[in-house]
Amino acid sequence: MNIVYTPFIGVKILEPQLHEDSRGFFMESFNERVLERADILLPTKQENHSLSVQKGTLRGLHLQLPPYEQAKLIRVIHGEILDVIVDLRNNSPSFKQHYKIVLSAENKKQLYIPKGFAHGFVTLTENTEVIYKTDEYYAPEFEGGIIWNDKELNIDWGTFEPLLSNKDRSMPPLTEAMEKFSDRNGGENLVKTND
């Protein structure tokens, strides 16, 4: 598995090695020893699987607040997404910046997102299936988020009219969300980076 380092501290792209022949392919999609060598510590507590039927479905921007923030390992098993993360680590050089990558069943890339990021994606194909591992359980009372079209973040999702859940449509803007994070975290923003 090839590990690609991004400009964001701690965020890494995993590129599995494919073994292909006339029958199809084989690959390792998860190898704890390889990940540990790349400083990816993901003691998996939960794995989630979503299906988005329509192209242009946007899920995000989601996160969990301390002490239940999550690191995630994202991959697409059918279709294609534009995956977006926002750095909310207050002492990070990329604080309040976003990073985008196309993940697909075809390119088989995976994105490792450390704690301290909001995460979302928009589907680029119909019937898109996404699987992601997390190092912490879902805690609904510690759930947070940011509105997808926040003016300060200015994320180009490639669509102006995505299909949204009612919950995602009513997420707060970044400024309001950061105040909430700070209130829940003793005056600090979401987390401090350890990298």
C-alpha positions, 0 to 999 in steps of 0.5 A: 500500500502506497501512502501519499502525504497531503499538505494538511498535517496528518491527512494521508491518501492510501493507494492499495496495490492491485493484483489483477488478472482475467478473473478480476483483482485482489487488494489489501484494503486495510493493513494495521502494520502498514498504517502504523508505520505511516503514523496512522493509528486507527483502532477501529470501533465502528464501520459505516456504509452509505448508499446515495442513489442520486448523483449530486447527493451531498452529505456533510459537513459533519463532525463529532465534538470532544471527547468523542471526535473521530478519525476516519478512513474513507473509501468508495466501493461503488461510484465516485465522490468529491470528498471534502474535509475542513481543518478545525484544529486551532493550532494547525497551519491549515486551520479553517482551510479545506482539502478536496479529493476524488475517491472512486471505486475505480481509483480505489484511493482511501482518505485518512482523516485525523481527529479535528476535521469536519467531513463531507462529500458529494456524489458524482455518480448515481448509486454511490456506496461509501464505507468508512471506519472510525476510531470512536463510536457515534455519539449523537449528543456530541454531533456537530456540523457546518453548513455545506455552502458556508461563505467563509469556507467557499468550497466549490462542490461542483453543484449549487443545488445538491440533494440534502437531508433536512439536518444538513440543510439546517447546519450552522455557518462556520463562525456559529459552529466554532462558537459552539465547539469552543463552548463545549471544549472549555474555550478551545476550538475542536482539538489541538493537533498532535502531529 
